[in-house]
Amino acid sequence: MRILFIGTGDIGLPSLEWLINTPQHEVVGVITQPDKPVGRKQVLTPPQTKVRALAAGLPVFQPLKIRHAVEELKAFNADLAVVVAYGQILSRAVLDVPPLGCLNIHASLLPRHRGAAPIQAAIRDGDTETGLTIMFMDEGLDTGDMLLTRTLPITADDTGGSLHDKLALLAPSALEAALDLIAAGNPPREKQDESKVTHVRKLTRQDGKLDWTKPAAELERLVRAFTPWPGTHCLLHGSQLKVHRAALIENADACPAPGTIVRADASGILVNCGTGLLNLLEVQTEGGKRLPAADFLRGHPLAAGDTLG
């Protein structure tokens, strides 16, 4: 089949790589978001999907608004579009361009965690498993009929970053199976169970603020879920302290003042929560380096009774 790849996020790179190299299909073009300024110096930077596509000699198209580019999409003469973390809503006119439709690779077991941040939501909410859903796209947000799913366990040490990478590597085999089903004709279409729908919106840095009145178990999941993006943070002496790694202290009772430091030494910064204790293992001050707690405390001594905001 002639495939038009539509994607921006790095999670789609292994799938694009497989499509480029498989003899079964032909990638006729790559649609991705416009280059964006990145970092403190705001250097204009292309998405990695564009970099890989150009290296493979593929045509790349970066419309500001894809809904205004229907005629340009038609010119690719694709049989099917594969969409992965593109970052724009596809209108009905866009969805109707490929005769076999548009397939979306979504990083959750739909209908759970529809929306922009399903990987972080799965860890944050304490799910024991997640996976991929390949679905036929419609005009709703992740509401299309499901073609197939692939399940992946969530481990106790998974972060948003590690789970992202695992799902990215799982996607090519799932995509291959989905395209085989379509090529064979009459592919299965399963309606999503609307009674089981959950939604997750796009995350911001403010979502990573640690609320010490919440249970330590919930905060530990939040730290892992939001690593590396959007990160978690609290206040120390009125300045932001980023928390990169933390551990739950099991079967621990908290004192009546959440946010109070119980102990600060080479083993970590132990903090009271609404219930239980959270041990901060790796932190970073504004403008400072990311440090293990032991190294951080050498330059920023803390004592039992100090508080975090």
Summary of the structure (lengths in Angstrom):
residues: 309
radius of gyration: 22.3
end to end distance: 55.9
largest distance: 67.3
contacts: 981
relative contact order: 0.11
helix: 28%
strand: 29%
